[in-house]
Amino acid sequence: MSDDLFLFSEENLRRQIETAPFTKGFYTVKFYTENRQLSRTKTGVLSEFYLYPSGGTLRDENFNLVFYNSQFDIYRGFEPPHLKRK
C-alpha cells in the first residue's frame, strides 16, 4: 500500500472517504489524473471526483461516470463513513 492517497485505487478511495466532506449526497475526493483520466501513477495533476454511495459511482468534475464498484454501493451493503462519525 502506498502512502500517497492520491494514487487511484479502491483502497485509497476508501481511505479518503473516511475524512472526506460529505455534502449533497456525495464525498469529494482527489486523485492524480492523466489526460483527465484516473491515474495509478503520480502525475502532478490532481483532480476532484465525487463518490456517490447511493450507487457506488465515482464521477468527475462534469459528473461523468468514471468508476463503479459495488463495494461502495449502499444498496449492496456499504456503510458510509459519515454515518459513523461523531
N, C-alpha and C positions, 0 to 999 in steps of 0.2 A: 504494500500500500504506500502510495506517495503521500508526502506531507503537503503537496500542492493541491489545495482544494479546487483549483480552477481547471485542472485536467479532467476532461469529461470521463466519468464512469458512474455506474449505478451507485457504488459505494460513496463517491464524492457528492453525488446528488443527495443521498440520504444524510450525509454529514452536514451539508449546507442547510438543509431544511430544518435541522434541529434548532438553529438560531435565526433562520431567515424570517423576514417580516411576512406575515400572512394578512393580506388585505384583498377585499373584493373577491374572495374565493380562491386565491392562488398565492403560492410562495414565489418571491422574487429571488433568483439565484444568478450567479455569474459563472461563465466558463470561457476558456480560450476558444477562439474561432479562427478558421482559415477559410477565406472565400465565403464568409457568412455561414459556415458550417461548423458544428461542434467538433472540437479537436481533442484528441487524446495525447497531444504533444504541446509543449509550451510554444505559443506563437507570438506573445507580446500584445495581442489584441484581445481584450475582454469584452464580452457582450452579455447583456441581460437576457434572461429567459424566465419563463413563468410556468411553474408546475401546478397543474390543476388536479388535486387529489380526487375530485368527483369525476374521474375518468382515467386517471393515470397518464395524462398527457403533458408533455413539455412543449411549450410554444416559444417562438422567437419574438422579437420586438414588434413584429407585424401580426402576431398571434397565429402565425402559420405553424402547423403541427410539425415538429422535428423529431419527436421521440415518444414512444409509448411503451409502458411496461406495466403489466397487471399488478406487480408488487407495490405500485404506488397508487392503486385504484381502491378507493374506499368501498366500492361495491364488490371487491374481491378480498376484503378483509384488512386492508391497510388502515392503520390507526394514525391519523395525522398528529405530528408532534405538538402543534399549537393547542390541541385539546388537552394535552398532558401538562402543559406549562402552568405554573402558578405565579 
